């Protein structure tokens, strides 16, 4: 079935958008389906159940960053997020289990330019304060997060290659096992739909339905559940533009002791649409899309955030870590 911009405006205005999209089955798995990914417990104490139900017997709890092999994915009970994962010891609800892979990379001995964007391709990796396995840990980074690689070093003890990364928030450098980082080719950062006039591109965020939809004129090109701002950190409504962007941002509110602290290095594919830092961006600290739970931003699965980053204006050059162009950008309607 086709779904047009006119359909969206009519259904959203009537408050029926979530129901209509559910009827289209755009984001649901209705039968247990085999999958080929792993899951990382994004928090401490993820419950494991004997059946895919919150009322089933609880078998155990998964510790933070525990990695499990997912056997299948299915739809079961849940108010807004009905996706469950089945693994060898039972069932876990998907909300706090990040889908991940373990894909070791072949490192390069020399960078093609001064800095290159890298993506973590293992469930997690610990940054080090020097380029050897015995160096002190700094912070942990997670699958799908992005970081600027600025140099390559060889451990003289074992010959292992390490990528130097720069944290522009902390103004520090750290080191990552180069096997855990994929250097993203320029073609993967190139803008999308360049033949479509920017005036015909529009992003809609429906906060009541917790959906983000992107249209090229009447044609739907992206739909995704989201997690918008919760509590006192509501996502602002109104009309905006994506006028400043960056492919990797260390997000934190450590300067505001009155709010719950978050410290998130390497947040990927950030398309900001307010001057206060509200953005569309990828998410690795939860997998719970469909209800508000952010500090104001519009949390998205990494693939959806990456699409919007490439599809919206302004277009960020592959070597640039941030671009700020007031008065430009793709239209965003939040209602």
N, C-alpha and C positions, 0 to 999 in steps of 0.2 A: 504494500500500500504506500502511496505517496503521501508526504506530509509537507505542506507548504507554509510559508510565512503567514499567509492569511489564516490558515488553520490554527497556527500558533496563537496569533493575536486574538482570535475568537475564543479559543479554548482557555487561554490564560486569563482573559478578561472575565470569563464566566466561572473561573476557579476550577475548571475540569481538566487542566493540563496533565497532571500526574495520572489521573484515571485514564485519559486517552492514550498516553504513552505506554501505560501498562497494558492496555488492550492491544496495542501494536506489538507488544512483546519485544521492544527494542533493546532491552538490557537484561533479560532474564534467561536462566537455564531451567527448563521444566522437568528434565529427567537427569538422573545421575549420569554424568558424562566424564569419560577418562580425560585426564589432563597430564601435562608433562612439565610441571613446575614444582617448586618447593614453596614452603611457607616459613616466614620468620615471625616469631612472636614479638610484636612491636611494643608490648608492655610486659610487666611482670605479673604472672598469675592468670594467663589465658586458660579458661576452663576447657577440659576435654570431657565430652559426654559419650555415653554408650550409644545414643541415637541422635539424629539431628534435631534436637528439641531442647529448649531450656528447662523443661520439666523432667528430662531423662536423668538417669543416674550419672552423677559427676564422678569421673574416674580419677582424674589428676589435674594438676595445674602445670602449665608450661612456663618456665622461667624466661625472662626477657632475653631476646636474641636466640632462643632455641630454634633450630632449623629442622623442619620435618619434611618428609617426602609426601607430597599430596598425591593421592591415588585417583580422586575424582572430585567433581564439583556438582552440587545439586541445589535445588531451590526447596526450602522448607519454611518453617515459621519465622516470623520477624515482622515488626511493624513497618519498617521502611527499608531494611536491608535483609533480604531473605536468602542470601547466598551462604552456604555451608561448605566446608571442606572435609573430605573423608581421608584419613590416613591410617596407618597400620594399627594404631591403638585406640581409635575412636573418631569422633567428629568434633570439629571446632567451628564456631561461628566466625565469619570472615572479617568482622569489624576490626579486630586488632591483630590480624595475621596478614602481613605484607606478602603478596605473591613475589617470589624471587627466583633467580637461577644462579647456578655456579658455572660461570663461563670464564675460564682462565684465558688471558690474552698473551700474544707473542709481543714482548716489549720492543720498542725501537731504541736504538743506541743514540740517536740524535734527532732533535725536534726539527720540523720543517721551518719553523719560525720562532720568534721570541716567546710566545705563549700559545698553547693549544688547549682547547676544552676537552676534558676527559670525563668519562662516565663510569661509575662503579658497576662492575659486572659480577660481583659475588654478594652473598647475603649481607656481609659486613666486612670492614677492614679497619684496622687500627692505624692511625697516623703515628709516625715516630718523630722524635726530635732530632734524629740524625739518620743517615742512610745505612742502618744495619739492624738486624733482627733483635739485637740485644739493647738497642737504644730505648729510652723511656717513651712510654706511650703519651700522646697528646689527647686527641679525642677520637671517637669512633665515627666512621662514615658508613653509609648504608646504600644498598642496591638502588640504582637509579639516580642517586645524587650526582651532582656535577661539580667539577673543580678545575681550576686553571693550573695546568702543568707548565712549569717555567724552565725546567732543566732535567737532565738525566744523569744519575750518578751510579757508579759501580762499587759495590761493597768489596773492598780489597781482600776480605777474609774468605768469601765464598763465591765471588763473581756475580752475585745477584744484582739485577738492575732495580733501581729505585727512582720514582718520579718525584721531583720537588714540586710541591704545590704551594700556592700563595693564598693566604686568607686575608682578603682586603678589609674585613671588619676588624680583625685583631692586629693587622699589619705584621703578621708573622709568616714564616715559612715552615712547612712540615714535609714529611716524606711518606710516600705510600709504596708498597710492593707493586712494581710496575705490572705484574701479572694480573692485578685486580682492577686495572684501569683500561678502558677502551678509549683511544684517542678518536674523537668524532671527526670524520672527514668533512671538508667544507661543503660538499654537495648536500649533506644531511642538515645543514644549517641554512640552506638557500631558501628564499621566500617562496611561498606557494600561491597558486592562482594569480600570477602576475598579469594575466590577460584580462582579469575581471576588474573593472573600475572600482576604486576603493569606496566610492559613494554607494555601491551596490552591496557592500559587505556590512553585515550587522550582527552583533552578538547580543543575545537576550539572556538575562538571568532571571528566572522565576523563583523567588525565594520561598514562596509557599509550597511549590512542587519540588524545590531543590534540584532544578535542572538548568543546564546551560545548553543553549542551541545557537548555532551559527548558520547564517543564511547568505547565499549569493543571490541577491534579488529574491525570487520566490523559492529557490532550491535549497533544501536542507543539506548542509555539508558536514555538520558535526552535531551530535547530541550526546550529552553525558550527564549522569548524576553528579552532584557536587556536594560539598559541605561548606556552607557559608558561615558568617559570624554568629556567635551565640551569646546570650546574656547581654551584658553591657557593651559587648564588642560587635554589635550588629553590623552587617554589611550595609553601607549607605545605599539608599535608593536614588534614582534619578538617571540623567543622561551624562555619559562620560566619553572619553577617548583614551585609547591605549598609547599615550604619548611618551612613556618612558619604559624601557625594557632592559632585561639582563638575563643571560642564560644560566647564571649561577650566583646566588645571593646567600650570604650568611645572615639569617633572620634571627633576631633576638630582641627581647624587651628588658634586658638586664639593667637598663637605666631607669626603669619604673618599678620600684619595690612594692607598689601598692597592688600590682597585678600578679597573677600566677606566672612564674618565670618559665619562659621557653627559650631554648638555645638550639638553633637548627642550622648547622653548616651545610652548604652545598644545596640549598633549595633550588630545584631545577625549573627552567623555562618560565621565568617571571615576566608577566605582561601587566605592568602597573597602569591603573586608570584613575587614581586620585593622587593628590600631592601629599597625602598622609601615609602612603605606602600600601594601599589596598591593591591587591593584584590577583590575577589568575596565576596559579602556579602548580607544579607537580607536588606530590605528597608521598613521603615514605614513612611517616610516624603513625599512620593509621590507614585503614582500608574501609572506612565506614562512610560511604557516600550515600546521601539521601536524607540527612538531617543536619541542622546547624551544629557545628562544634569547633569552629576556628576562632581566631582572634580578630576577625573582620575580613580577612582575605577569602577568596573563593577557591577552596581546595579542590583539586581535580586529580584523577589518575594521571600518571606521567605522560601517557600517550596523548591524552586530550589536551593537556597543557602545552605539550610540544607542538601539536598541530596549531593551536592558537598563536603560539609564539612565532611560528613561521608564517602563518596566514595573515596576521595583522601587520599594520604599519605602526611605527617606522620599522624598516628592515635593518637589523643589527649586523654589521660586518662580522665575518667569522673570527677575526682577531680582537674584536672589541668586547670588553667585559660589561659595558653599560652604554646606553644611548638615551639622551634626554632631549626631546624635541617638542616643546610646548607648541600648541596650535596645530599639531598633526595627530595622526592616529586613526584607528578604526573605531567606528561607533559602538558604544556599549550601552544597553538599556537595562537597568536593574529595577525590578518592580516587585 
